[in-house]
Amino acid sequence: MLSELDAYAKELERTRTYLIEKAITSYFDKLDEIIADRRIDEIKKGKEKPVTLEEVLKKSGVNV
């Protein structure tokens, strides 16, 4: 795996660290998308209730 990483780094003129950071960031973005899709499905199925902005502000102690 390291030899593959080194080959990509050389081809792209980037460091291993740069490529690893980009890969991890991309992976977390994908996980965020999966979690958001699950939450939307739960709302559609009636398992979860969306929270309004007003409720969030009230719980945070923000007076509007």
N, C-alpha and C positions, 0 to 999 in steps of 0.2 A: 504494500500500500504506500509506503514512503517513496518507493521509486516512481510510482505513478504520480504522487504529489510533486515530487521533484521535477518530473517531466513537464507537468502542467505549469509549474512555477517558472521553469526555464522558458517555455514557449510563450508565456504571457508576460515574462519579465517582471514577476512578482515574487514575494517571499512566501515560504510555507505558511508563516503566521497570517499573512494577508488572506491567503486562500482559505485557511481554516476558519478565520473570523467571518469571512463572507459566507462560507458553507453553514456555519452555526446560525448566523443571522437569518439566512434563507430558511433553515429548518424551523427556527422559532416562529417565523412569519407564517409558515405552513401550519404549524400547530395552532397558532392564534386563529387562523381561518377555520380549522377543523372544530375548535372549541366554539367559535361564533356560530357556525352552522348547526352544531348540536343544540346550542341555546335557542336559536331561532326555531328549530324543530320542536323543542320542549314548549315554547310559547304557543306555537301553532296547535300543539296537541292539548293545550290547556294545563300542562304540568307545572308551568311557571307563569308568573304574571309580570309583565314589564313594569318598571318603575318610572314614573314621570319625572321630568326635570324639577317640578315643584316639590315632589316628595324628597328628592335628593337634596335640594337646597334647604328644605325645612329640617331634615335630619342633620345637615351640616351646620345649622344655626345661621344660615344666611337669610336675611330679611330682604325681600324684594318688594 
